[in-house]
Amino acid sequence: MNHKILALAALPALALSACTIIPPAVEQAPPPQSDGFAQIGQTIRVGALTIRPDAINEDSRCPMNARCVWAGRVIVAATVMQNGESTFRNFTLGEPASDGLMLDTVEPGRTTLEGAIPPASYRFHFSITPRQ
């Protein structure tokens, strides 16, 4: 008799557990790399900042072993995120911004005058130079 009462008492709990709502899986962006290189669309951590290179606005660098009047430059559009806020900025290779944030390396180097480097091949490194 006790077994029947116990079984009857457990039935509502079993019925309710079958109705559990499972939330859909949320697709999360991969965590930002720390102190490494990022490609277009990838994020990288630089100190307390998260930076995502978004586009190459200019790559006019002189190819290696070529004679050029001007060395050229690379300008990268990037999103800088901190404390839940985002700002869109342009970074020129080797030129520190007023806050010390700098695009310090762009790979690959320009090796030929012919053909553009595919955007997916670029890798960017940023650093922060302390203010003096």
N, C-alpha and C positions, 0 to 999 in steps of 0.2 A: 504494500500500500504506500509506504514512504517513497518507494522508487517512482510510482506513478505520479505522486504529488511533485516530486523533484523534477521529473521530466516535463510535466505540465507547466511548472514555474519557469523552466528554461526556454520553452518554446517562444514566448514573445521576444526574449533577448536574441535568440537565433534569427528570428524573422527580421528584427531591426538591423542586425549586423549585415544582412544581405542587401540592405538598402543604402549602404554607405556611399556617399558621393566622393569620387576621387577627382581632384582638380586636374585639368589638362597640364601636361608638361610644358613648362615655360622655357623657350629657347634662350639661353644666355650667351652673351658675347664672351669669347675667351678672355681670360684675365690679361691685363697688360704685361708686357715683358718688362723686366727691370734692367736698366743699364745695358741695353743691347741695341740692336738695329730694328727698325720697323719699315715695312713696305707700305705702299699706298693702301689706305683703309685699315691698317693695323694700328694698335695702340702701344705706346711705350711709356713707362714711368720714368720721370726725371725729377728726383726729389719728391716734393708733394704734388707735382703736376702730372697729369696724364695728357699725352700729346698723340694726335692722330694725323699723319700726313694725308691730305685729301687730294692734292693735284700738283703736278709740276707746271708752274706757270712759265718757266723759262729754263733752258739749258743751253747756254751759248758758249760753254767751255771750249777752249782750244784743245784739239786732240794732242795726245802725247807725241813727241818727236816732230811736231809741226811748228813752223814759224808763223807766229800770229802777232799782229800789232796790239791786240787786246787779249788778255787772258780769258775773258768771258766770265759768266756767272751762272749760278743756279738759284732760282727763286721757287720756293715750295710754299703752297697754301696749306695751312694746317689748322686743326681745331685744338685749342688748349683748354683743358678742363681742370677745375679745382673747386672743391666745396660745392659740387652740384651745379656750377655755372660754367658755361662754355663761351669762348671767344674765338673768332676766326681771325687768323693773322697770316701775314706773309713773312717768310724767313729767307734771307739771302745768305748763301754759304759763306761762313767765316765772319759774318758781321753780327756782333752781339746786340740784342735789343736793349732798351733802357732798363729792363728788369733783369738783365744778365743772361736771359735765355738765348741760346745760340744753336743754329744748325751748324755742326762742326765737321761732319763727314757726309759725303754723298758717294755711293758706290753704284755701279761701276764707274771707273774713270772713262773719259772720252778717249777712244782709241783710234777713231777714223773719222774722216770728213763725211763719209758716205753713210747714209741711213741713221735714223733716230734710234735711241735706246728705247725698247718697249717699256711702257710704264710699270709693268709687273716685275721688271728686272731691277728697278731702283731699290736701294736700301738707304735709310737715313738714320743718322745718329745726332741726338741733341744733347747739350750740356748746359749747366748753369754756372756762370762765372760770378763769384761773389763781388758785390759792389765794394769799392774802396773809399 
